[in-house]
């Protein structure tokens, strides 16, 4: 999302001009590849697969979130070059809210995939009681409800000034309040990121601790590492940038050069974060392979526990 601003003695119009070109360079390929890949994934998950699993449900939800975000990119590109009329502020706020619903819905869906994987690998007996298609569907619905409720304040972030405006730009001071940014950073990124890191590390440890050197298990470890990197690399910079922009908008950083650098950083990092729509689609195949290897791990874990219990008797 573009979050440009103009301070009293420091204008970032040159940064906006540069990022307008950057938007086209990034968003056009993302749309060209991301839309067909995610639509294809939905077709495979909903039509071609014979049986839905917990992992398939989560991946379907992730594809829906990514598709929703992709549908906002044409409006973002239009807003970068054209001002919107005053009577379109409600439409703009609606599109902005959908953008954040999709982004943070994706983040929480990825975190839930990590939890589901952790339970399957580390607690195979409990997994039979906790993991089910019904529970996965409930979790996905709760994710939608949660992100839609928490992004509703966006409708109050538009200034009430008259005249044309630039959508996806220039939230009012209320949008950069301490309470909003703390909640965004804590519950929008740090909490799901911590869940993802902890669950991934524990799952990797369990897989590596196994005496088996089965190729599927080794592939599962590599896929978890890749999923972890695919989450942290794009989403960490943009949330650091949001925090820095908060410092600018609340007058903690007043140097004009630093303000311009931060303005460029936040726009570039948000653009990079959107690339995950393509990365997620490419990862579906590998996650499906991980599901098969996870099933093998669960079976071996159950056998190991049973054999240990028998020997103790």
Buried (B, 14 or more C-beta within 10 A) or exposed (E): BBBBBEEEEBBBEEBBEBBBEBBEEBBEEBBEBBBEBBBBBBEBBEEEEEEBBBBBBBBBBBBBBBBBBBBBBEBBBEBBEEEBEEEBBEEBBEBBBBBBBBBBBBBBBBBBBBBBBBBBBBBBEEBEEEBBEEBBBEBBEEBBEBBBEBBEBBBEBBBEEEEEBBBBBBBBEEBBBEEBBEEBBEBBBEBBBEBBBEBBEBBBEBBEEBEEEBEBBBBBBEBBEBBBEBBEBBBBBBBBBBBBBBBBBEEEBEEEEBBBBBBBBBBBBBBBBBBBBBBBBEBBEBBBBBBEBBBBBBEBBBEBEEEEEEEEE
